[in-house]
Amino acid sequence: MSTAPSNEKLYRELEALRMDIDEIDSEIVQLLCERFDTVLSLGEVKRALALPLVNEAREAEVLDAIRSEAVEVYSKQVVQLFKSIITSSKALQRGELNLYFIGMPNCGKTRLAGRIGEILMMPSVDTDTLVMERSGKSIDRIFDEDGEEAFRELEHDVLRTLAYRGGTVVATGGGVITRQENLALLKASGFTVFLDRSIENLKRAKVKNRPLLRSGEDAVSKLYNERIGLYRSAADLTVDPDAKGTVRAILKGFKNALR
């Protein structure tokens, strides 16, 4: 049986191995950062394509490939480590989700989006404002000169851009839920809150830039009845914007969605 090297030699070997570990760790850190950058880019593409962030089949494929590549004696540890990496990757992607507000005109979406954005230190935008900026026209003019379908196309393009961008509090137009492709974007790219204001309060809406409400209170009731089912089915959370504790409920719901 061979004897152990001298302590002096063992200490030299210890230091050399520690240097090797440090070098390997440095490479691992750089590769992990590169992976996480790629994960965030992947999240952008998924949100814009209205694809779910979680794909269990794809995760299983990744883990199977890693298991087959690992030296058998370390396979269990390598797979466990990559499960943690995948969990962290999904958390990064969830952190880029948007917070969407949907609801009827005059339900307080823009005001509440601004307030929540300040609390969360996230940018807040209004899709109607972005549509007007892109077109150079008011909503009324778009409807009158180009028609509702042209407006809906602009609205969809704006929503898709915001889905791709991520990390934004978004006040949507009242009719955003009328197109299936918009519903898919909302579901895939964020947490959606329906501001369910009472019909009595909704009837106090200003009609400027609300062309579908020009004919008065009857138009409000008609539109509400047409859309209420869509709002409720699209929402991850429904709140009364005039009730106490609304902001707290929204923040709690969004925080849970990011976990």
Secondary structure, DSSP 8 states (H G I E B T S, - for coil): ------HHHHHHHHHHHHHHHHHHHHHHHHHHHHHHHHHHHHHHHHHHTT--S--HHHHHHHHHHHHHHS-GGGHHHHHHHHHHHHHHHHHHHHTT-EEEEE-STTSSHHHHHHHHHHHHT--EEEHHHHHHHHHTS-HHHIIIII-HHHHHHHHHHHHHHHHHH-S-EEE--TTGGGSHHHHHHHHHHEEEEEE---HHHHTT---TT-GGGTT-HHHHHHHHHHHHHHHHHH-SEEE-TTSTTHHHHHHHHHHHHT-
